[in-house]
Amino acid sequence: MCSNLNSLWTASSWRSSCATAEMSGGEYGELGGSLPVIASLNASYSTSVSVPSQYLLAPPAERKLISDVRRTFCLFVTFDLLFISLLWIIEMNVSFSSSIWDSLENEVVHYSFSTSFFDIALLALFRFLCLQVAYAGFRLKHWWVIAITTLVTSVFLVVKVIKSNLLDSNAFGYVLPITSFVVAWLETWFLDFKVLSQEAEEERAYVAAVNAACERAPMMYPRAVSDGQFYSPPESIAGSEEELDEEGLGRKAVTAQEKEYVQQGKVALSVVEQILAQEENWKFEKNNDMGDAVYTLEVPFHGKTFILKGLMQCPAELVYQEVILQPEKMVQWNRTIIACQILQRVDDNTLVTYDVSAGAAGGVVSARDFVNVRRVDRRRDCYLSAGMATTHHAKPRCSRYVRGENGPGGFMVLKSSSNPAICTFIWVLNTDLKGHLPRYLIHQSLAATMFEFMSHLRQRITEVRMSHRSHHHHHHQ
């Protein structure tokens, strides 16, 4: 059990891109030299990653055969049967002046569709047996059984109210059909929105807890660091970090709030690393004509995460400069966002940004705003930028936009060991757009937005290369 669960978070070797480009990287030598220097190249490479605090749960106890919320649902189904039966018995006492046995004979033995309530009681028994067998006996985790019982109940009650003479008898001609209809739909709502969703969340938490309990400090990269993998560098040598960001020269987190931002950035970075490390578990969703592909992965505590992977015909340093190093300038070329503002530079590698996304799905999904903390990490063979939602006093919620919330996500630019003129770009996106939007529409719009971003990025890279060539040409003249 433990080994199976541990495999969920075991690293897979990065599949190297099998593409070559007939282009020289020499023209980027000047640009590459002007970018921040990659520091911390030590002889011994760290091959493990710290696990975020929320993953380090106490060892889980033996799980119950049936969850509390499912037991409550089964209790409600039992209440449905007993309540409808009680109403039926009361109805017989009110409608017939004779004994209860004579009333039963009239209702059951001399059953008539237009005058008897016995079928409504049988309908309650039908729901009880189906739902208890399915969700208590077999402990199903799907809604198809209750969909059938609710459909049968609804159709039968509508036909009975139309065809029968029950409404002329007494008040129970109204009470029994309405009560049966309402209770059946309450059961459907409770199962779909409470039982199944809560159990799915508990299952994700349990898997993470067992994983942490089986291997308290899992090795993210148990094998030696190969050409296609990335690693966690050791502590930077003194003074090297100051060279990485001239605007944040020597800046350190001082206040409690700043230290919290740094911690949030580190947690986001660690979760993104875990997502990137298990590429073999990504589920393919779709691709485009350029060869970009969108994958998904269910991440414990954070839900469905979208991952875009594409090959860029340019050096990694160029993508790093445009996407990671200058986020506030992205609005100049990226039409999927309306605004990007740096609210605070916390330290040399951490900043808080305010972003406004453009509408999507033909205007069905309106613009959203986000406040994110970002952390940048530069390594031997890749550049990383990870972030997640946070709060900042400079940008409280406003009525103009719906405030979305991003889970751990970010960008990775992976260098090619065989060809410095190409790189692999990966975008990890976990977002909650809020608002009352259908889930399938959100998923469709996110994948389309990711492809659109790649189109804008390639266009931007082409423009920068042309500008650089022109500048290089004038410089030699």
GUNUDO-464211 format. One line per 8 residues: for each residue y, x, z of C-alpha. Coordinates in steps of 0.05 Angstrom, whole numbers, plus 32768, in hexadecimal, padded with zeros to 4 digits. Each point is the difference from the previous one (the first is absolute). Example, Ala and Ser with C-alpha at 12.3 -4.5 7.8 and 13.67 -1.06 7.14 Angstrom:
<atoms>
7FA6,80F6,809C | 8045,801B,7FF3 .
</atoms>
This chain:
<atoms>
8000,8000,8000 | 8030,8036,8014 | 7FF2,802B,7FC3 | 800A,7FC5,7FD2 | 8043,7FEF,801F | 8016,8048,8002 | 7FF6,8003,7FB5 | 8038,7FCF,7FF9 .
8031,8036,8016 | 7FDC,803D,7FE3 | 8027,8027,7FCD | 7FED,8002,7FB7 | 8011,8038,7FD2 | 803B,7FF2,7FD4 | 7FE8,7FF1,7FBA | 8026,8031,7FD6 .
8023,7FE5,7FC2 | 7FDE,8012,7FBF | 803E,8005,7FD6 | 8025,803B,7FE2 | 8045,8005,7FE3 | 8019,8030,7FCB | 8042,800E,8021 | 801E,803C,8023 .
8015,7FFE,8047 | 8030,803A,7FF8 | 803C,7FD5,7FF3 | 7FFA,7FE5,8047 | 8000,8044,8020 | 804A,7FFD,800F | 7FFA,7FB9,801B | 7FC2,8011,8029 .
8024,803B,801E | 803A,7FD5,8015 | 7FD5,7FCE,8025 | 7FEE,800A,8049 | 7FCF,8037,800E | 7FBA,7FEC,8015 | 7FF6,8020,8044 | 7FC8,8007,8032 .
7FCC,8023,7FD4 | 7FD4,801C,8036 | 7FBE,8023,7FF8 | 7FDA,7FCB,8026 | 8007,7FB9,7FE8 | 7FF9,7FC5,802E | 7FC9,7FD1,7FE8 | 8009,7FC6,802F .
8032,7FC9,8009 | 8014,7FDE,8041 | 7FEF,7FB7,8004 | 8038,7FCE,800E | 8001,7FE6,8047 | 7FEE,7FB9,7FEC | 7FBD,8019,7FE4 | 7FEC,8021,8042 .
7FE6,7FC1,8021 | 7FD2,7FFD,803B | 7FB6,7FFF,7FEE | 7FF1,7FB8,7FEC | 7FD3,7FD6,802A | 7FC5,7FDA,7FE2 | 801D,7FCA,7FD5 | 7FF3,7FB7,800E .
7FD1,7FDB,7FD1 | 8036,7FCC,7FF5 | 804B,800D,8008 | 802C,7FD8,8030 | 8027,7FE1,7FC8 | 7FC0,7FEA,7FDB | 7FE5,7FE3,8040 | 8040,7FD8,8008 .
7FF7,7FE6,7FB8 | 7FB8,7FEB,800F | 8018,7FDC,803E | 8034,7FDB,7FD7 | 7FCA,7FEB,7FCE | 7FD8,7FE4,803A | 803E,7FDB,8019 | 8007,7FE3,7FBA .
7FBA,7FE1,8003 | 8008,7FE7,8048 | 8045,7FE3,7FF5 | 7FEE,7FDB,7FC0 | 7FC1,7FE6,8021 | 8028,7FE8,803C | 8032,7FDB,7FD4 | 7FC6,7FE0,7FDA .
7FE0,7FE7,8040 | 8043,7FE4,8018 | 8009,7FDE,7FBD | 7FBC,7FDE,8006 | 8012,7FE5,8045 | 8042,7FE6,7FE7 | 7FE7,7FE1,7FBF | 7FC1,7FDD,801A .
7FFE,7FD2,803C | 7FB4,800A,8006 | 7FDC,8039,8023 | 8004,8048,7FE8 | 7FB9,7FFC,7FE4 | 8012,7FC4,7FD5 | 803E,8026,7FE9 | 7FD5,803C,7FED .
7FD1,7FD2,7FD9 | 803A,7FE3,7FD9 | 801F,8045,7FF2 | 7FC0,8027,7FF1 | 7FC6,7FD2,7FED | 802C,7FCF,7FDA | 802D,8037,7FE6 | 8037,7FEC,7FCF .
802E,8032,7FDF | 803B,7FD1,8003 | 7FFA,7FEA,8049 | 7FDC,8037,8026 | 801B,803E,8022 | 7FBB,801F,8008 | 8009,802C,7FC2 | 803F,8020,801E .
7FD7,8014,803D | 7FCA,801C,7FD1 | 8036,8026,7FDC | 8014,8021,8042 | 7FB6,8011,800C | 7FFC,801E,7FBA | 803D,802D,800E | 7FE4,8014,8044 .
7FBC,8015,7FE5 | 801A,8025,7FC3 | 8037,8026,8026 | 7FD6,8011,803D | 7FC6,801A,7FD7 | 802D,8028,7FD2 | 8033,801D,8031 | 7FD9,8001,8041 .
7FB9,8009,7FE7 | 800A,802D,7FC3 | 8046,8017,8015 | 801A,7FFD,7FB9 | 8042,8023,7FF1 | 8013,7FD5,7FC4 | 8023,7FBD,7FF9 | 7FD3,7FDF,7FCC .
7FD8,7FD6,8032 | 803C,7FE0,8020 | 8020,7FF7,7FBC | 7FC3,7FD4,7FEC | 8001,7FD8,8041 | 804B,7FF3,7FFC | 7FFB,7FEC,7FB7 | 7FC7,7FD0,800D .
8024,7FE3,803D | 8042,7FF7,7FDA | 7FE1,7FDF,7FC3 | 7FD3,7FD2,8028 | 8039,7FE9,802E | 802F,7FF3,7FC6 | 7FCB,7FD6,7FDB | 7FEE,7FDB,8040 .
8048,7FED,800F | 800A,7FE7,7FB9 | 7FBE,7FDA,7FF9 | 7FF4,7FE4,8046 | 801E,7FC8,8029 | 8007,802A,803F | 804C,7FFB,8001 | 7FFA,7FB5,800B .
7FD3,8005,803D | 8027,8021,8038 | 8028,803E,8012 | 7FC1,802B,7FFA | 8001,7FF2,7FB5 | 803B,8031,8000 | 7FEE,802E,803B | 7FBA,8017,7FEC .
800D,8014,7FB7 | 8043,8021,8011 | 7FE4,8026,803C | 7FC3,8017,7FD9 | 802C,8018,7FC6 | 8031,8026,802D | 7FCB,8021,802A | 7FDA,8018,7FC2 .
803E,8022,7FE4 | 8012,801E,8044 | 7FBB,8020,8001 | 800D,801D,7FBB | 8044,801C,8014 | 7FE4,801E,8041 | 7FC7,8023,7FDE | 8027,801C,7FC5 .
8040,8015,8023 | 7FE6,8012,8045 | 7FB5,800F,8003 | 7FF5,8027,7FBF | 8042,8026,8000 | 7FFB,8014,804A | 7FB8,8016,7FF9 | 8011,802A,7FC4 .
8037,8023,8028 | 7FD0,800A,803B | 7FCC,801D,7FD1 | 8031,8034,7FE5 | 8014,8012,8047 | 7FB7,8006,8015 | 7FEE,802E,7FC6 | 803A,802D,8012 .
7FEE,7FFF,8049 | 7FB7,8011,7FF3 | 8015,8037,7FD1 | 802E,801E,8035 | 7FCB,7FF8,8036 | 7FC9,8020,7FD7 | 802B,803C,7FED | 803E,8005,802B .
801F,8036,7FD5 | 7FE4,7FF7,7FBA | 8006,8038,7FCE | 8028,7FE3,7FC6 | 7FEB,803A,7FD4 | 7FBE,801A,801B | 7FF3,802C,7FC3 | 8027,803E,7FEF .
8042,7FF2,7FDE | 7FF1,7FFE,7FB6 | 802F,8003,7FC5 | 8008,7FB5,7FFC | 800C,7FF3,804A | 803D,8005,802B | 8006,8019,8047 | 802A,7FFD,803E .
8028,8041,8004 | 8007,8024,8042 | 8043,8005,8024 | 8037,801B,7FD4 | 8018,8046,800B | 8042,8006,8024 | 803C,7FEF,7FD5 | 7FD8,7FE7,7FC4 .
800C,7FB6,800D | 804B,800A,7FFD | 7FF9,8015,7FB7 | 7FDD,7FC0,7FEC | 803C,7FD1,8004 | 8045,801B,7FFC | 8020,7FBE,8013 | 7FD6,7FFD,8040 .
8009,8049,8012 | 7FE1,800B,8044 | 8004,7FB7,8013 | 7FD2,7FEC,803A | 7FEE,7FBD,801F | 8025,7FFC,8043 | 8005,7FB8,8019 | 7FC6,7FD3,8012 .
800D,7FD6,7FC2 | 7FFF,803D,7FD3 | 7FBF,8017,801F | 7FE3,7FBB,7FF4 | 8014,8004,7FB6 | 7FDD,8044,7FFB | 7FC1,7FE4,8021 | 8000,7FC3,7FD1 .
8006,8030,7FC5 | 7FC5,802A,8019 | 7FD5,7FC2,800A | 8010,7FE7,7FBA | 7FF0,8045,7FE3 | 7FBE,8002,8025 | 7FEA,7FBB,7FE7 | 8014,8011,7FB9 .
7FD7,8040,8005 | 7FC4,7FD8,8015 | 800A,7FD0,7FC5 | 8006,803A,7FCF | 7FC3,8023,801D | 7FD0,7FC7,7FEF | 800C,7FF7,7FB6 | 7FB6,7FEF,7FF6 .
800C,7FBF,8026 | 803C,7FE9,7FD7 | 7FF2,7FBF,7FDA | 8018,8001,7FB8 | 802E,7FC6,7FEE | 8021,800D,7FBD | 801D,8036,7FD2 | 8034,8004,7FC9 .
8005,8021,7FBB | 801C,8040,801E | 7FC1,800C,8029 | 801F,7FED,8043 | 7FD1,7FDB,802E | 800B,7FD2,803C | 7FCC,7FFF,8038 | 7FFC,7FDB,8042 .
7FE4,8012,8044 | 7FF9,7FD7,8040 | 801F,802A,8038 | 7FF1,7FEE,8049 | 803D,7FE1,8023 | 8028,8001,7FC0 | 7FD9,7FD6,7FCE | 7FFF,8006,7FB5 .
8020,803F,7FE5 | 8011,800D,7FB7 | 7FF8,8045,7FE2 | 801B,8016,7FBC | 7FE7,8040,7FE0 | 801B,801E,7FC0 | 8003,8042,7FDB | 8046,801C,7FF4 .
800E,8030,7FC6 | 8030,802A,8029 | 7FFF,8031,803B | 7FF6,7FE3,8045 | 8044,801D,8016 | 8025,7FD3,7FCF | 7FDF,7FC0,801A | 800B,8018,8048 .
804A,8009,7FF3 | 800A,7FBB,7FDF | 7FD4,7FD5,802D | 7FFB,8023,8044 | 803B,802F,8007 | 8037,7FD1,7FE8 | 7FEC,7FB8,8012 | 8049,7FE8,8000 .
8006,8014,7FB7 | 7FC3,7FD9,7FEB | 8029,7FC1,7FF5 | 8020,8022,7FC4 | 7FBF,7FFD,7FD8 | 7FCF,7FD5,8026 | 800C,7FB7,7FED | 7FCE,7FE6,8034 .
8034,800D,8037 | 8048,7FE9,8006 | 8017,802F,8037 | 7FE8,803C,8029 | 802B,801B,8038 | 7FF2,8037,8032 | 8013,7FE3,8044 | 7FF0,803D,802A .
7FE3,8046,7FF9 | 7FD7,8008,803F | 7FE7,8046,7FF6 | 7FF1,8030,7FC7 | 7FC4,7FD6,7FE9 | 800F,7FBA,8019 | 8033,7FCD,7FE9 | 800E,7FB5,8006 .
800F,7FDA,7FBF | 8017,7FBB,7FEC | 7FE1,7FE6,7FBF | 8009,7FC0,7FD8 | 7FCA,7FEF,7FCE | 800F,7FDA,7FC0 | 7FE1,7FBB,7FF5 | 7FBB,7FFC,7FE0 .
7FD1,7FD0,7FDD | 8037,7FE5,7FD4 | 802E,7FF0,803B | 7FCB,7FDB,8028 | 7FFF,8039,8033 | 8049,8009,8014 | 8020,8042,8016 | 7FEA,801D,8043 .
8020,8034,802D | 7FDC,8034,802A | 8011,8031,8036 | 7FD0,803A,7FFE | 7FF5,8042,8024 | 7FE8,8037,7FD1 | 7FE0,8043,800E | 7FFA,8037,7FCB .
7FCA,8035,8002 | 7FFB,803B,7FCF | 7FBE,8023,7FF8 | 7FDD,8035,7FD7 | 7FE6,7FD1,7FCA | 8026,7FBF,800A | 803F,7FDE,8017 | 7FFB,7FC4,802F .
8032,7FCA,8015 | 7FE7,7FCA,8030 | 8024,7FC8,8023 | 7FFC,7FBC,8020 | 802D,7FC8,8018 | 802F,800C,803A | 8043,7FE5,801B | 8046,801E,7FFF .
8040,7FE7,8020 | 8027,800C,7FBF | 7FD6,7FCD,7FD9 | 7FED,7FC2,8028 | 7FE0,7FC5,7FDD | 8030,7FDA,7FD3 | 7FFD,7FBC,7FDE | 800A,801D,7FBA .
7FB9,801D,7FFB | 7FBC,7FF2,801E | 7FEE,803C,802B | 7FBD,801C,7FEA | 7FD5,802F,8029 | 7FDC,803C,7FE5 | 7FC0,801A,801E | 7FED,804A,7FFB .
800A,8017,7FB8 | 8022,8034,7FD6 | 7FFC,8030,7FC6 | 7FD5,803D,7FF1 | 800B,8032,7FC8 | 7FC2,802A,7FF6 | 8007,8042,7FDB | 7FCE,8013,7FCA .
7FDD,8042,800F | 7FF0,800B,7FB6 | 8041,7FEA,7FDF | 8043,8005,8024 | 8020,7FD4,7FCA | 7FDB,7FC1,8018 | 7FF6,7FDD,8043 | 7FE0,7FC2,801E .
802E,7FCC,801F | 7FE5,7FCF,8034 | 8027,7FC6,8020 | 7FE3,7FDE,803D | 801F,7FBB,800D | 7FF4,7FD2,803B | 8034,7FCA,8005 | 800B,7FBB,801D .
8034,7FDC,7FD7 | 8005,7FC7,8033 | 8015,7FBC,7FE7 | 7FD0,7FCA,7FEC | 7FE0,801F,7FC2 | 7FB9,7FF7,7FE5 | 7FD7,803E,800E | 7FE7,8007,7FB8 .
8048,7FFE,7FE6 | 8014,8038,8030 | 7FC6,802B,7FEA | 800F,7FF4,7FB6 | 804A,8011,8009 | 7FF1,803F,8028 | 7FD2,801D,7FCB | 8032,7FEF,7FC9 .
8038,8020,8028 | 7FD8,8040,8009 | 7FF4,8005,7FB5 | 8049,7FF2,7FF2 | 8014,8037,8030 | 7FD4,8032,7FDB | 8020,7FED,7FBF | 8046,800C,801D .
7FE9,8042,801F | 7FE5,801B,7FBE | 8040,7FEC,7FDE | 8028,8024,8036 | 7FD6,803F,7FFA | 800B,8000,7FB5 | 804C,7FFA,800A | 8001,8038,8034 .
7FD7,802E,7FD3 | 802F,7FF4,7FC5 | 803C,800C,802C | 7FE2,803F,801B | 7FEF,8019,7FBB | 8047,7FF2,7FE9 | 801D,8025,803C | 7FCF,803A,7FF5 .
8014,8004,7FB7 | 804B,8001,800F | 7FF5,8034,8036 | 7FDF,8030,7FCE | 8038,7FF5,7FCE .
</atoms>
